[in-house]
Amino acid sequence: MDALYTVKTKQTYEEYKKYNDFLYKRTKLGLLRVIIVIGYILVSALMFYLEMYKLLEFFIVFFVVYIAYLFYYKWARVRNIKKSYESNKLGMNSVSAIVFYEDHLDITDEHSQGTVPYDKIYKIYESDTNFYIMMSKMSGMGIVKAECPEALCEFIRKLKVK
């Protein structure tokens, strides 16, 4: 069977971070945090209106602690992504060749080789800069759009994933 398209992708720290940030946004945890902050503001305003100052002080302190937690979480998340990337010695800066066929794709790098039938792909996401071909909810690979010919971009968009 003849290959339809071939693309090479390098697993740099920047691409790894982009992939993790994209997955984080897809899980909608950021939206939940915004809803919690708005809820705290509304409850605090209601308490102030009802002159429940003791309870209001509790909510203000809790809100400040929550904001501090968000800053810590952001810092810890970036640190954990960096540590995770640096701990994967096989994947760090590896270059993978992804070959697309009519019914499957082959992935080859310096250390491994694999075949993935299109019907076994969990989901395909598209961001402004990348395609993410997901093998499960949290595991997949990124393909930089700038490295793809337009015909390959259209091919990936048209793949039917169950």
N, C-alpha and C positions, 0 to 999 in steps of 0.2 A: 504494500500500500504506500502510495506517495504522500509525502508530507505536504500539507497545505501552507503552513506558516511556521516560522521559527523566530523566537525572540530570546534574547539573553537578558537576565536580570541579576543585579548584584545586591546582596544583602548587606547594605551599609547600616550604620547606626541611625542615620536620618530616616531611611526607609522603614527600618524596624520600629522607630518611634511613631512615624506616620501611621503604620499598620495598627499599632496599639491604640493610638489616639482615635483612629477611625472606629475600631471595635468598641472603645469606651463610649463613644457617641451613639453607636448603634444599640447599646444596652440601655440607653435612656436614663442612666444614673444622674447625669447633669440636670435633666428636666426635673427629676425628683427633688434634687437639692434646691432648685429655684422655687418649686412649690412649697417646700418646707420654710424657706426664708419668707416668702410672701405670707404664709400662714402665721408665722411668728409676728410679723409686722401688724397684720390685721387683729390678732388676738391682743397684742400689746396696746394698740389704739383703742380697742373696745374696753380694755381694763382701765385705761386712763380716763376714758369717757365715763365709766361707771365708778370712778374714784376708788379703785382697788389698788392703792399705791404699794402696799406690801407685796402683793402678787406681781405687780408691774415690775418692781425691783428684781424679783426672781427672774422674770422673763428677760429683762435687760441683761442681767448677768449671764443667763443661759445663752442669749443671742450672741453676746461677745465671745463666750467660750466656743460657740458653734462656728463663728467666723474664724476664730483662731484655728479650730480644727480643719476648716476648709483649706486654709493656707498651708497647714502642716500636711494635709492629705495630698495637695498638689505637689509639694516638695518631695514627699515620700514616694509618690507615684513616679515622678521623673527619675528619682534615684533608683527605684526598683526596676524600672525599664532598662536603665543603663547597666545595672548589675546583671540583669537577666541576659542582656545582649552579650556582655563581656564574658559571661560564664559559658556560653555556647561556642566553644572553640572550633567545632566543625562548621557551624553556620556563619561565624563572624567573617564578613567580607568575602563570603563564597559567591561564586558566579554560577548560576544555573542556566541551562539551556532548556527552554520549553518548546517542544515541537507539537504542533496541533495537526491532528489527522481528522478524517471525516467523523469517526465515532469515539475517539479518545485523545488524550494528550500524554506525551512522554516528558518526564522531568529528569534531567541528568546534571549532576554536579561532580566535583572532584572526588566525592566520597560515596555517592549512591546513585541509583537509577530506579525510576518507578514509572508505572503506567497507571493512568486514571481514566476509566471510562466516563464519558460525560454524564451518564445516568447515575453515577456514584458521587457526583459533586453535590454538596449540601446546598450551596447558594453562591451566586456571583454578585458582588457589589461593585459599583462604579463610583469613584469620587472624582473630583476635578482633575487629579493628577495620576490616579492609579485605577487598575482593576484589582479586585481581591477575589481570588478563586478559593472558596472555603470548602474544606473537606469535612468540617464539623462546625458547630456553632462558634468555637473559639480557636480553630486551627485552620490555617490556610496559607496562601502565598500571594505576594503582591507582584503585579506587573506594571511597570512605569509606562504610561501612555505615550510619552515622548519617544520611547524606544520602539513603539509599534507602528507598522504601516497602517494607514487608514482602513485598508481592507481587513486587517486582523482585528482592529477595534470593532468594526461592524460584525465580524464573525463571532467575537466574544459576546457582543450585545444580543445576538440572535440565538445563542445557545439556549436550549430549553432545559431548564433544571427543574426536576420534580420536587 
